[in-house]
Amino acid sequence: MIQPVLADEAWDAGDMGCGELVFLLFQRMRALGPGKVLELTATDLGAPHDIPAWCRMTGHALLSASPPRYLIRSKE
């Protein structure tokens, strides 16, 4: 049986646009620490494209993407 991933922290970014969202997401992931999981809620229309792209560019693992909810594990 697969265990659900539990988030270490949650952040509701609401409808925050891409520029501000990725800047604050970067800061939150750095503060969270290596290997920790953030549950992000982002309702901006661009988020389903922006969040996966940001994860690929930064090396963080996108564990789950079910807009508006995303689970991101910070890189080691």
N, C-alpha and C positions, 0 to 999 in steps of 0.2 A: 504494500500500500504506500502511495506517495504521500509524504508529509507536506502539509501546506507551509509555505514560507511566511514567517511572521516578521513584520517590520519592526525595526529598532526605533524608528521615528516616523511620524506622519506629517505631511505638509499639504495644506490646501492652497494652491496657487490661484484658484478661481479662474477668471478669464484673462489673466496676465498675459501680455503679448510676448513674443519670442525673445526679443532683446533683454528685457528685464527678467523674464523667466529663466533663461539660461545663465545669466549672471548670478542671480540669487541661488539657483540650483547648484552651480559650481561651488559657491560659498558653503552651502548646506552640506554638500557631499564631503568637502574637505574637513568640515567641523565634525562630521559624523564618525570618521575614522575608517581605516581599512577593513573590508569584509562585512561592513554593516549594511543593513537594508533600509532604504527609504521608501515609504509608500507616498507617492505623489498623486494628487488630484489636480488635473489641469483641464479646463473646459474650453480654452481658446481653440478656434477652428484649425489652427496650424499645429497644435500639439501632437496629433497622431503622426505627423511627419517629422516635426522638430525634435521630439524626445528621443526616438530611435536614432536619428542622425547624430544628435549630441552624444549619446552613449557610445556610438561607434567612434566618433572623433576623440573622445576623452578616455576611452578604455574602461568605462564603467559597464557592468553587465545589466542589460535590460532583461529581467527575469520574467516579467509579465507586462503585456500591454493590452488592456481592455478599457479603451477610452470611456470615461475620463480618468481611469485609475491605472497607475503604472507602478511597478515594483522595480527598484534599481539597487543593485548591490555595488557598493563602492569598490574601486580597484584596490588590490593589495599593494 
